[in-house]
Amino acid sequence: MTEMSFGAVELPLAKPFVISRGTRTAVTVVRVTLTDGEFSATGECTPTAHYQESADSVGEQLAFIRPQVEQGLSRDALQQALPAGSARNALDCAMWRLDAAKQGKSVWQLLDMPAPVSVITAETLSLDTRENMAAAAAVAVAGGAKLLKIKLDRDEIVEKVAAIRAAAPQATLVVDANESWLGLDLESLFLALHEFGVAMIEQPLPAGNDQDLVRCLHPVPVCADESCHVSADIAGLADRYEMINIKLDKCGGLTEALAMTAQARHLGLRIMVGCMLGSSLAMEAALPVAVQAERVDLDGPIWLAQDAEPALRYENGEVWL
């Protein structure tokens, strides 16, 4: 018999996190714990208002599914029992961890994959003034960051990237517009960003309104984030994106994330792994996909005032197991 419990936890941030849609000073996560009396395992999700989620709505989904889980619902059956999203993610990851513990194995061993020593991860530069973003880039690379993810809106796009490139001449740069570039001259903008060695542009246009990407040149690979949630979305994106961003909170857990990885490879799309703000508990669950990705953005814990234990180690631009 499996017992299931869950609850919301507010995690204060060490500094404000700013993107084109707003500012956050704390993040609310929901944690699900499964126990069979001998072993226990926990999964974490971050409900996101942009996707019509809250801690309350996730709690309602988890309360609904709890009787089935406690009666032995399998991980495969879970994929149909709950929709893609945060609630399913936390439960799916807890199921993976509990299955591994019962078998005396790690999740890596269940997947027949070698665990890496470390993975290079992006360090995010929060949206700010040109001067402050350049200063943040300088601090990041002085601390060992190798990959910088630049949060941008519609203002001073090229100027901010130019300032950051000057402050971090050796770093790999990717930019994230969070759907904010509708109506801009994308082709000219992409060409300008290419001149500064930008390696990837993430979600420049709103999800569902990204058809202009079909008609413009892509000198820099363009990555679908808000446009791509689950494996069924991928085929319809191949004419406008070169990459997809897989996030466990969007797709509903490690099970679907692995399916997305296989589907993207089948269709010739490159892979990025991203995250919502959250603790090491959430980031560690995404690592089996991260080791198969070209770009990794799992820096959520470095924004927290205090991480969960056991915490992953973030050092020299890498996340260490």
DRENZAGU-917619 format. One record per residue: residue in one letter; x, y, z of N, C-alpha, C in turn. Coordinates in steps of 0.1 Angstrom, whole numbers, plus 5000, padded with zeros to 4 digits. Each point is the difference from the previous one (the first is absolute). Layout:
<sites>
<A,<X,Y,Z>,<X,Y,Z>,<X,Y,Z>> ...
</sites>
This chain:
<sites>
<M,<5008,4988,5000>,<4992,5012,5000>,<5009,5012,5000>> <T,<4997,5009,4991>,<5008,5013,4999>,<4992,5011,5006>> <E,<5006,5008,5008>,<4994,5012,5006>,<5005,5012,4993>> <M,<4992,5010,4998>,<5004,5012,4992>,<4996,5012,5009>> <S,<5009,5010,5001>,<4998,5012,5006>,<5005,5011,4992>> <F,<4995,5013,5001>,<5005,5011,4993>,<4998,5013,5007>> <G,<5007,5010,4996>,<4998,5013,5006>,<5008,5011,4993>> <A,<4996,5012,5001>,<5007,5012,4994>,<5010,5005,5009>> <V,<5011,5005,4994>,<5011,5006,5008>,<5004,5013,4992>> <E,<5001,5011,5008>,<5005,5012,4994>,<5015,5002,5001>> <L,<5007,5002,4989>,<5014,5001,5001>,<5004,5015,4996>> <P,<5005,5008,5010>,<5004,5013,4997>,<5012,5000,4990>> <L,<5001,5010,4992>,<5011,5001,4991>,<5011,5009,5006>> <A,<5013,4997,4996>,<5011,5008,5005>,<5000,5014,4994>> <K,<4994,5001,4988>,<4999,5013,4993>,<4988,4999,4991>> <P,<4995,5012,4996>,<4988,4999,4991>,<5003,4994,4986>> <F,<4991,4992,4995>,<5001,4994,4987>,<4991,5007,4990>> <V,<5005,5006,4990>,<4992,5009,4991>,<5001,4995,4986>> <I,<4988,4998,4994>,<4999,4997,4986>,<4990,5009,4993>> <S,<4997,4999,4987>,<4991,5009,4994>,<4986,5001,5005>> <R,<4996,4989,5007>,<4987,4999,5005>,<4998,5005,5015>> <G,<5011,5003,5007>,<4999,5004,5013>,<5012,4996,5009>> <T,<4998,5003,5013>,<5011,4999,5010>,<4995,4990,5011>> <R,<5009,4992,5005>,<4997,4991,5011>,<5011,5001,5011>> <T,<4995,5000,5012>,<5009,5001,5012>,<5000,4987,5008>> <A,<4990,4991,4996>,<4999,4987,5007>,<4993,4990,4990>> <V,<5002,4987,5002>,<4993,4991,4991>,<4993,4989,5009>> <T,<4988,4996,4997>,<4993,4990,5007>,<5001,4987,4993>> <V,<5005,4990,5006>,<5001,4987,4994>,<4991,4990,5008>> <V,<4996,4989,4993>,<4992,4990,5007>,<5008,4987,5000>> <R,<5001,4994,5011>,<5008,4987,5002>,<4991,4989,5003>> <V,<5002,4989,4993>,<4992,4987,5001>,<5009,4990,5006>> <T,<4996,4993,5011>,<5008,4989,5005>,<4992,4987,5000>> <L,<5006,4990,4995>,<4995,4986,5000>,<5008,4991,5009>> <T,<4993,4992,5008>,<5006,4990,5008>,<4993,4987,5000>> <D,<5008,4989,5001>,<4994,4987,5001>,<5002,4994,5013>> <G,<5004,5008,5010>,<5003,4995,5013>,<5015,4997,5002>> <E,<5007,4997,4990>,<5014,4997,5001>,<5008,5011,4993>> <F,<4996,5004,4988>,<5006,5010,4992>,<4991,5011,4997>> <S,<5006,5012,4998>,<4992,5012,4997>,<5008,5008,4989>> <A,<4993,5008,4993>,<5005,5008,4989>,<4992,5013,4999>> <T,<5006,5010,4995>,<4994,5013,4999>,<5002,5006,4986>> <G,<4990,5006,4995>,<5001,5008,4987>,<4996,5014,5003>> <E,<5005,5010,4992>,<4997,5014,5001>,<4995,5006,4987>> <C,<4990,5009,5001>,<4996,5007,4988>,<4998,5015,5003>> <T,<5000,5008,4990>,<4998,5014,5002>,<4988,5005,4991>> <P,<4988,5001,5006>,<4989,5005,4993>,<5002,5014,4994>> <T,<4996,5002,4988>,<5003,5013,4993>,<4987,5006,4996>> <A,<4998,5013,5004>,<4987,5007,4997>,<4999,5001,4985>> <H,<5011,5002,4992>,<4999,5001,4986>,<4993,4988,4993>> <Y,<5001,4989,5007>,<4993,4988,4995>,<4988,4997,5008>> <Q,<4994,5010,5006>,<4988,4998,5008>,<5001,4990,5011>> <E,<5011,5000,5007>,<5003,4991,5011>,<5002,5008,5012>> <S,<4997,4994,5012>,<5003,5006,5013>,<5002,4988,5009>> <A,<5006,5003,5012>,<5001,4990,5010>,<4987,4993,5003>> <D,<4989,5008,5001>,<4987,4995,5003>,<4995,4991,4989>> <S,<5002,5004,4987>,<4995,4991,4989>,<5008,4987,4999>> <V,<5013,5001,5003>,<5008,4988,5000>,<4996,4991,5012>> <G,<4997,5006,5011>,<4995,4992,5012>,<4987,4993,4997>> <E,<4991,5007,4992>,<4987,4994,4997>,<5003,4987,4991>> <Q,<5009,5002,4990>,<5003,4988,4992>,<5006,4989,5008>> <L,<5009,5003,5009>,<5006,4989,5007>,<4990,4994,5010>> <A,<4991,5008,5006>,<4990,4994,5009>,<4991,4990,4992>> <F,<4997,5004,4987>,<4991,4992,4992>,<5007,4987,4996>> <I,<5013,5000,4998>,<5007,4988,4995>,<5005,4991,5012>> <R,<5000,5006,5012>,<5006,4992,5011>,<4994,4986,5002>> <P,<4987,4999,5000>,<4994,4986,5002>,<5006,4990,4990>> <Q,<5001,5004,4987>,<5005,4991,4990>,<5015,4997,5003>> <V,<5007,5010,5004>,<5015,4998,5003>,<5001,4990,5011>> <E,<4992,5002,5011>,<5001,4991,5012>,<4995,4986,4997>> <Q,<4992,4999,4989>,<4996,4986,4996>,<5009,4994,4990>> <G,<5011,5006,4997>,<5010,4994,4991>,<5001,5005,4986>> <L,<4995,5012,4997>,<5001,5006,4987>,<5015,5000,4995>> <S,<5001,4995,4988>,<5014,4999,4994>,<5004,5013,4994>> <R,<5013,5001,4998>,<5005,5012,4993>,<4995,5002,4986>> <D,<4999,4989,4993>,<4994,5000,4986>,<4985,5005,5001>> <A,<4993,4995,5009>,<4986,5003,5001>,<4998,5015,5004>> <L,<5010,5005,5008>,<4999,5014,5004>,<5000,5009,4988>> <Q,<5007,4997,4989>,<5001,5008,4989>,<4986,5004,4994>> <Q,<4990,4991,5001>,<4987,5002,4996>,<4991,5005,5011>> <A,<5003,4997,5012>,<4992,5004,5011>,<5000,5015,5004>> <L,<5011,5006,4997>,<5002,5015,5002>,<5005,5006,4988>> <P,<4996,5013,4997>,<5005,5007,4988>,<5014,5004,5003>> <A,<5007,5003,4989>,<5014,5005,5001>,<4999,5013,5008>> <G,<5011,5002,5008>,<5000,5011,5009>,<5007,4997,5013>> <S,<5000,5010,5009>,<5008,4999,5012>,<4996,4989,5009>> <A,<4987,4998,5002>,<4996,4989,5009>,<5005,4987,4996>> <R,<4998,4997,4987>,<5005,4987,4995>,<5015,4999,5001>> <N,<5007,5011,4998>,<5015,5000,5001>,<5004,4995,5014>> <A,<4995,5007,5010>,<5005,4996,5014>,<4997,4986,5003>> <L,<4988,4995,4996>,<4997,4986,5003>,<5008,4990,4992>> <D,<5001,5003,4987>,<5008,4992,4991>,<5014,4998,5005>> <C,<5007,5011,5004>,<5014,5000,5005>,<5000,4992,5013>> <A,<4990,5002,5009>,<5000,4992,5013>,<4999,4986,4997>> <M,<4992,4996,4990>,<4998,4986,4996>,<5013,4994,4995>> <W,<5007,5007,4991>,<5013,4995,4995>,<5010,4998,5012>> <R,<5000,5009,5009>,<5010,4999,5012>,<4996,4989,5009>> <L,<4987,4998,5002>,<4995,4989,5009>,<5003,4986,4993>> <D,<4997,4999,4987>,<5003,4988,4993>,<5015,4996,5001>> <A,<5009,5011,4999>,<5014,4997,5000>,<5004,4996,5014>> <A,<4994,5006,5011>,<5004,4997,5013>,<4996,4985,5004>> <K,<4988,4996,4995>,<4995,4987,5002>,<5009,4989,4994>> <Q,<5006,5004,4989>,<5009,4990,4993>,<5014,5002,5004>> <G,<5003,5008,5010>,<5014,5002,5004>,<5009,5006,4989>> <K,<4994,5009,4992>,<5007,5006,4989>,<4998,5015,5000>> <S,<5007,5007,4991>,<4998,5014,4998>,<4991,5001,4987>> <V,<4994,5012,4998>,<4992,5002,4988>,<5009,4998,4988>> <W,<5013,5004,5001>,<5009,4998,4989>,<5001,4985,4996>> <Q,<5001,4992,5010>,<5001,4985,4997>,<4987,4995,4995>> <L,<4988,5005,5004>,<4988,4996,4994>,<4999,5003,4985>> <L,<5006,5011,4997>,<5001,5005,4986>,<5011,4994,4992>> <D,<5009,4992,5006>,<5012,4994,4994>,<5008,5012,4994>> <M,<5002,5010,5008>,<5008,5011,4996>,<5011,5003,5010>> <P,<5012,5003,4996>,<5011,5004,5010>,<4997,5014,5005>> <A,<5001,5002,5013>,<4999,5013,5007>,<5012,5008,4997>> <P,<4998,5013,4995>,<5012,5008,4998>,<5005,5006,5013>> <V,<5013,5004,4999>,<5006,5007,5011>,<4994,5014,5002>> <S,<4998,5006,4988>,<4995,5014,5000>,<4994,5003,4986>> <V,<4992,5011,5000>,<4994,5004,4987>,<5001,5015,5000>> <I,<5005,5006,4989>,<5000,5014,4998>,<4986,5006,5000>> <T,<4997,5010,5008>,<4987,5006,5000>,<5001,5015,4998>> <A,<4990,5005,4994>,<4999,5015,4998>,<4999,5007,5014>> <E,<5005,5012,5001>,<4997,5009,5011>,<4992,5011,4994>> <T,<4988,5002,5005>,<4991,5010,4995>,<5003,5014,5004>> <L,<5000,5009,4990>,<5001,5015,5003>,<4986,5006,5000>> <S,<4995,5004,5012>,<4987,5005,5001>,<4998,5013,4992>> <L,<4988,5003,4995>,<4998,5012,4992>,<5003,5012,5009>> <D,<5008,5010,4995>,<5003,5012,5007>,<5005,5010,4990>> <T,<5006,5011,5005>,<5006,5010,4992>,<5013,4993,4993>> <R,<5004,5007,4989>,<5011,4995,4992>,<5013,4999,5009>> <E,<5002,5011,5008>,<5011,5000,5009>,<5000,4989,5011>> <N,<4988,4998,5006>,<4999,4990,5010>,<5002,4986,4995>> <M,<4994,4998,4988>,<5002,4986,4994>,<5014,4998,4996>> <A,<5007,5009,4995>,<5014,4999,4997>,<5008,4997,5012>> <A,<4997,5007,5011>,<5007,4998,5013>,<4997,4986,5005>> <A,<4988,4995,4999>,<4996,4987,5004>,<5007,4989,4992>> <A,<5002,5003,4987>,<5007,4991,4992>,<5015,4999,5004>> <A,<5006,5011,5003>,<5014,5000,5005>,<5002,4992,5012>> <V,<4990,5002,5010>,<5001,4992,5012>,<4998,4985,4998>> <A,<4991,4997,4991>,<4997,4986,4997>,<5012,4993,4994>> <V,<5007,5006,4990>,<5011,4994,4994>,<5012,5000,5009>> <A,<5001,5010,5009>,<5011,4999,5010>,<4998,4989,5009>> <G,<4988,4996,5002>,<4997,4988,5009>,<5001,4987,4993>> <G,<5003,5000,4987>,<5002,4988,4992>,<4989,4996,4990>> <A,<4990,5009,4999>,<4989,4997,4991>,<5005,4999,4986>> <K,<4995,4990,4992>,<5005,4998,4987>,<4988,5003,4990>> <L,<4988,4999,5004>,<4988,5002,4992>,<4991,5009,5007>> <L,<4997,5012,4993>,<4991,5010,5006>,<4987,5000,4992>> <K,<4989,5000,5008>,<4987,5001,4994>,<4994,5014,5003>> <I,<4998,5008,4989>,<4997,5014,5002>,<4985,5002,4998>> <K,<4993,5005,5011>,<4986,5003,4999>,<4998,5014,4994>> <L,<4992,5000,4990>,<4998,5013,4993>,<4985,5003,4998>> <D,<4997,5012,4998>,<4986,5004,4995>,<5002,5007,4987>> <R,<4993,5011,4997>,<5000,5006,4987>,<5010,5012,5000>> <D,<5006,5004,5011>,<5008,5012,5002>,<5015,4997,4999>> <E,<5007,5007,4992>,<5014,5000,4999>,<5005,4986,4998>> <I,<4994,4992,4992>,<5004,4986,4998>,<5015,4998,4996>> <V,<5003,5006,4989>,<5014,4999,4995>,<5010,5007,5009>> <E,<4996,5012,5005>,<5009,5007,5009>,<5003,4992,5012>> <K,<4990,4994,5006>,<5003,4992,5012>,<5009,4988,4997>> <V,<4997,4993,4989>,<5009,4989,4996>,<5014,5004,4997>> <A,<5002,5012,4994>,<5013,5005,4997>,<5007,5003,5013>> <A,<4994,5006,5010>,<5006,5003,5012>,<5004,4987,5008>> <I,<4991,4990,4999>,<5003,4987,5007>,<5012,4993,4993>> <R,<5000,5001,4987>,<5011,4993,4992>,<5013,5007,5004>> <A,<5000,5013,5001>,<5012,5007,5004>,<5005,4996,5014>> <A,<4990,4998,5009>,<5004,4996,5014>,<5003,4985,5001>> <A,<4996,4992,4990>,<5002,4986,5001>,<5004,4995,4986>> <P,<5012,5003,4996>,<5004,4997,4986>,<5001,4986,4996>> <Q,<5003,4991,5011>,<5002,4986,4997>,<4988,4991,5003>> <A,<4990,5006,5006>,<4988,4992,5004>,<4991,4997,4988>> <T,<4993,4988,5000>,<4990,4997,4991>,<4987,5008,5004>> <L,<4994,5007,4991>,<4988,5008,5003>,<4988,4994,4993>> <V,<4989,4999,5008>,<4987,4997,4994>,<4990,5011,5006>> <V,<4990,5003,4992>,<4991,5010,5004>,<4986,4994,5001>> <D,<4992,5006,5009>,<4986,4995,5002>,<4991,5012,5000>> <A,<4991,5001,4990>,<4991,5011,4999>,<4987,4998,5007>> <N,<4997,4988,5005>,<4987,4997,5006>,<4988,5006,4993>> <E,<5000,4997,4987>,<4989,5004,4991>,<4998,5015,4997>> <S,<5010,5008,5002>,<4998,5014,5001>,<5003,5008,4987>> <W,<5004,4993,4989>,<5005,5007,4988>,<4990,5001,4989>> <L,<4987,4998,5002>,<4990,5001,4990>,<5000,5014,4994>> <G,<5000,5001,4986>,<5000,5012,4993>,<5014,5006,4997>> <L,<5011,4994,5006>,<5013,5005,4997>,<5005,4994,4987>> <D,<5010,5007,4994>,<5007,4995,4988>,<5009,4988,5004>> <L,<4994,4988,5000>,<5008,4989,5005>,<5012,4997,4992>> <E,<4999,5001,4987>,<5012,4996,4992>,<5012,5009,5002>> <S,<4997,5013,5001>,<5011,5009,5003>,<5006,4998,5014>> <L,<4990,4997,5009>,<5004,4998,5014>,<5009,4987,5002>> <F,<4995,4989,4993>,<5008,4988,5000>,<5014,5002,4994>> <L,<5001,5007,4989>,<5013,5003,4994>,<5009,5007,5010>> <A,<4994,5011,5006>,<5008,5008,5010>,<5005,4991,5011>> <L,<4992,4992,5006>,<5004,4991,5011>,<5010,4990,4996>> <H,<4999,4996,4987>,<5010,4990,4995>,<5014,5007,5000>> <E,<5001,5013,4997>,<5012,5007,5000>,<5007,5000,5014>> <F,<4992,4998,5010>,<5006,5000,5014>,<5002,4986,5005>> <G,<4999,4990,4991>,<5003,4986,5003>,<4989,4994,5009>> <V,<4988,5005,4999>,<4989,4993,5008>,<4998,4986,4994>> <A,<4999,4990,5009>,<4999,4986,4996>,<4986,4995,4999>> <M,<4991,5007,5006>,<4986,4995,4999>,<4990,5012,5004>> <I,<4989,5000,4994>,<4989,5010,5003>,<4988,4992,5005>> <E,<4995,5002,5012>,<4989,4992,5005>,<4987,5008,5000>> <Q,<4990,4994,4994>,<4986,5005,5000>,<4999,5015,4997>> <P,<5003,5004,4988>,<4999,5015,4998>,<4985,5004,4998>> <L,<4991,4992,4996>,<4986,5003,4997>,<4991,4993,5009>> <P,<4988,5005,5002>,<4990,4993,5009>,<4997,4986,4994>> <A,<4998,4991,5009>,<4995,4987,4996>,<4987,5001,4993>> <G,<4999,4993,4989>,<4988,5000,4992>,<5000,5012,4990>> <N,<5010,5009,5001>,<5001,5011,4991>,<5014,5001,4995>> <D,<5006,4989,4996>,<5014,5000,4997>,<5002,4996,4985>> <Q,<4990,5002,4992>,<5001,4996,4986>,<5010,5008,4992>> <D,<5003,5012,5005>,<5010,5009,4993>,<5014,4994,5000>> <L,<5002,4990,5009>,<5013,4994,5000>,<5002,4991,4988>> <V,<4990,4996,4993>,<5001,4992,4988>,<5006,5008,4989>> <R,<4997,5013,5000>,<5003,5008,4988>,<5013,5009,5002>> <C,<5007,4998,5011>,<5012,5008,5001>,<5012,4991,5002>> <L,<5012,5006,4997>,<5012,4992,5001>,<5004,4998,5014>> <H,<5006,4989,5003>,<5004,4996,5014>,<5015,4998,5000>> <P,<5008,5011,5000>,<5015,4998,5001>,<5004,4995,5014>> <V,<4991,5002,5009>,<5001,4994,5014>,<4989,4990,5002>> <P,<5003,4988,5006>,<4989,4991,5003>,<4989,5006,5009>> <V,<4988,4997,4997>,<4989,5005,5008>,<4993,4988,5007>> <C,<4998,5002,5013>,<4995,4990,5009>,<4986,5002,5005>> <A,<4992,4990,4999>,<4986,5001,5005>,<4999,4997,5015>> <D,<4995,5009,5007>,<4997,4997,5014>,<4985,5000,5003>> <E,<4994,5012,5001>,<4986,5001,5003>,<4992,4993,4989>> <S,<5005,4999,4988>,<4993,4993,4989>,<5001,4985,5000>> <C,<5008,4994,5009>,<5002,4986,5000>,<4999,4995,5014>> <H,<4989,4992,5003>,<4998,4994,5013>,<5002,4985,5000>> <V,<4995,4993,4990>,<5000,4985,5001>,<5005,4995,4986>> <S,<5002,4987,5000>,<5006,4994,4987>,<4990,5002,4988>> <A,<4987,5000,5003>,<4991,5002,4989>,<5001,5014,4993>> <D,<5006,5009,5007>,<5002,5014,4994>,<5011,5001,4990>> <I,<5009,4991,5001>,<5013,5002,4993>,<4999,5000,4985>> <A,<4993,4990,4995>,<4999,4999,4985>,<4995,5013,4994>> <G,<4991,5007,5006>,<4995,5013,4995>,<5009,5012,5001>> <L,<5012,4998,5006>,<5009,5011,5002>,<5012,4999,4991>> <A,<5002,4989,4993>,<5012,4998,4993>,<5002,5009,4989>> <D,<4990,5007,4995>,<5002,5010,4989>,<5004,5014,5005>> <R,<5000,5002,5013>,<5003,5013,5004>,<5011,5001,5012>> <Y,<5003,4989,5005>,<5010,4999,5011>,<5011,4990,4997>> <E,<5012,5002,5005>,<5010,4990,4999>,<5002,4992,5013>> <M,<4995,5006,5011>,<5002,4993,5013>,<4987,5001,5008>> <I,<4998,4991,5010>,<4989,5001,5009>,<5006,5000,5014>> <N,<4993,5007,5009>,<5004,5000,5014>,<4991,4991,5008>> <I,<5006,4990,5006>,<4992,4990,5008>,<5001,5004,5014>> <K,<4988,5002,5006>,<4999,5003,5015>,<4991,4990,5006>> <L,<5004,4994,5011>,<4992,4990,5006>,<4987,5005,5005>> <D,<4999,5013,5005>,<4988,5006,5004>,<4990,5002,4989>> <K,<5005,5002,4988>,<4991,5002,4988>,<4995,4987,4996>> <C,<5009,4990,4998>,<4996,4987,4994>,<4994,4990,5009>> <G,<5002,5002,5013>,<4993,4991,5010>,<5009,4989,5005>> <G,<5013,5002,5000>,<5009,4991,5007>,<5011,4994,4991>> <L,<5008,4992,5006>,<5011,4994,4993>,<4996,4990,4989>> <T,<4989,4993,5003>,<4995,4990,4990>,<4997,5007,4986>> <E,<4993,5011,5001>,<4997,5007,4987>,<5012,5007,4995>> <A,<5008,5005,5009>,<5013,5007,4995>,<5008,4990,4992>> <L,<5001,4988,5004>,<5008,4990,4992>,<4993,4997,4987>> <A,<4987,5000,5000>,<4993,4998,4987>,<5002,5012,4991>> <M,<5001,5012,5005>,<5002,5012,4992>,<5014,4999,4994>> <T,<5010,4996,5008>,<5014,4999,4995>,<5000,4991,4988>> <A,<4994,4988,5001>,<5000,4991,4989>,<4993,5005,4988>> <Q,<4989,5007,5002>,<4992,5006,4989>,<5008,5011,4993>> <A,<5006,5008,5008>,<5008,5011,4994>,<5012,4995,4992>> <R,<5007,4990,5005>,<5011,4994,4992>,<4994,4994,4987>> <H,<4989,4993,5001>,<4994,4994,4988>,<4997,5010,4989>> <L,<4996,5012,5004>,<4996,5011,4991>,<5012,5009,4997>> <G,<5012,4997,5005>,<5011,5009,4997>,<5001,5013,5007>> <L,<4993,5001,5011>,<5000,5013,5008>,<5010,4998,5011>> <R,<5007,5011,5003>,<5010,5000,5011>,<4993,5002,5014>> <I,<5007,4997,5011>,<4993,5000,5013>,<5007,5009,5010>> <M,<4991,5008,5007>,<5004,5007,5011>,<4992,4995,5012>> <V,<5006,5000,5012>,<4992,4997,5012>,<5000,5012,5009>> <G,<4988,5004,5004>,<4999,5012,5008>,<4992,4996,5013>> <C,<4997,5011,5008>,<4994,4998,5013>,<4992,5012,5003>> <M,<4991,4998,5010>,<4994,5012,5007>,<5009,5002,5012>> <L,<4998,5011,5007>,<5007,5002,5013>,<4996,4989,5009>> <G,<5009,4994,5007>,<4998,4989,5009>,<5013,4995,5006>> <S,<4999,4990,5009>,<5011,4995,5007>,<5007,4989,4993>> <S,<5011,4995,5006>,<5008,4989,4994>,<4991,4988,4998>> <L,<4990,4998,5008>,<4991,4989,4999>,<4994,4999,4986>> <A,<4996,5012,4995>,<4995,5000,4986>,<5010,4999,4990>> <M,<5012,5006,5002>,<5010,5000,4989>,<5006,4987,4999>> <E,<5002,4992,5011>,<5006,4987,4999>,<4992,4991,4991>> <A,<4986,5001,5001>,<4991,4992,4993>,<5002,5001,4985>> <A,<5004,5012,4995>,<5002,5003,4986>,<5013,4996,4994>> <L,<5010,4996,5008>,<5013,4997,4995>,<5001,4989,4990>> <P,<4992,4989,5001>,<5000,4990,4990>,<4997,5005,4986>> <V,<4992,5011,4999>,<4998,5006,4987>,<5011,5010,4997>> <A,<5005,5007,5010>,<5010,5010,4998>,<5013,4994,4993>> <V,<5003,4988,5004>,<5012,4994,4995>,<4999,4996,4985>> <Q,<4987,5001,4995>,<4998,4997,4985>,<4997,5013,4993>> <A,<5002,5012,5006>,<4996,5012,4994>,<5013,5008,4996>> <E,<4997,5009,4990>,<5011,5009,4996>,<5002,5012,5009>> <R,<4989,5005,5005>,<5000,5011,5010>,<4993,4996,5012>> <V,<5005,5004,5012>,<4994,4997,5013>,<4998,5013,5008>> <D,<4989,5002,5005>,<4997,5012,5008>,<4993,4995,5013>> <L,<5007,4995,5009>,<4995,4995,5013>,<5006,5007,5012>> <D,<5000,5014,4999>,<5006,5008,5010>,<4990,5005,5011>> <G,<4988,4994,5000>,<4990,5005,5010>,<5005,5001,5014>> <P,<5007,4990,5005>,<5004,5001,5014>,<5009,5012,5004>> <I,<5008,5005,4990>,<5009,5011,5003>,<4993,5013,5003>> <W,<4987,5001,4997>,<4992,5011,5002>,<4993,5000,5014>> <L,<5001,4988,5007>,<4993,4999,5013>,<5009,5005,5011>> <A,<4993,5005,5010>,<5007,5004,5013>,<5005,4988,5007>> <Q,<4992,4988,4999>,<5005,4988,5006>,<4995,4988,4991>> <D,<5009,4991,4996>,<4996,4989,4992>,<4995,4988,5009>> <A,<4993,4991,4994>,<4996,4988,5007>,<5012,4990,5001>> <E,<4999,4992,5010>,<5011,4990,5002>,<4994,4986,4996>> <P,<5009,4992,4994>,<5014,5002,4996>,<5001,5009,4988>> <A,<5008,5010,5001>,<5001,5010,4990>,<5011,4996,4989>> <L,<4997,5003,4988>,<5010,4999,4989>,<5010,5011,5002>> <R,<5012,4997,4995>,<5011,5010,5002>,<5001,5008,4986>> <Y,<4999,5013,5001>,<5002,5009,4989>,<5014,5007,5001>> <E,<5008,4997,4990>,<5014,5006,5001>,<5006,5000,4987>> <N,<5007,5011,4996>,<5007,5001,4988>,<4991,4998,4988>> <G,<4988,5005,5000>,<4991,4999,4989>,<4994,4986,4997>> <E,<5002,4991,5010>,<4995,4987,4999>,<4991,4996,5012>> <V,<4991,4990,4998>,<4993,4994,5011>,<5006,4986,5002>> <W,<5004,4998,5013>,<5007,4988,5003>,<4991,4990,5008>> <L,<5000,4988,4996>,<4992,4990,5008>,<5007,4997,5013>> 
</sites>
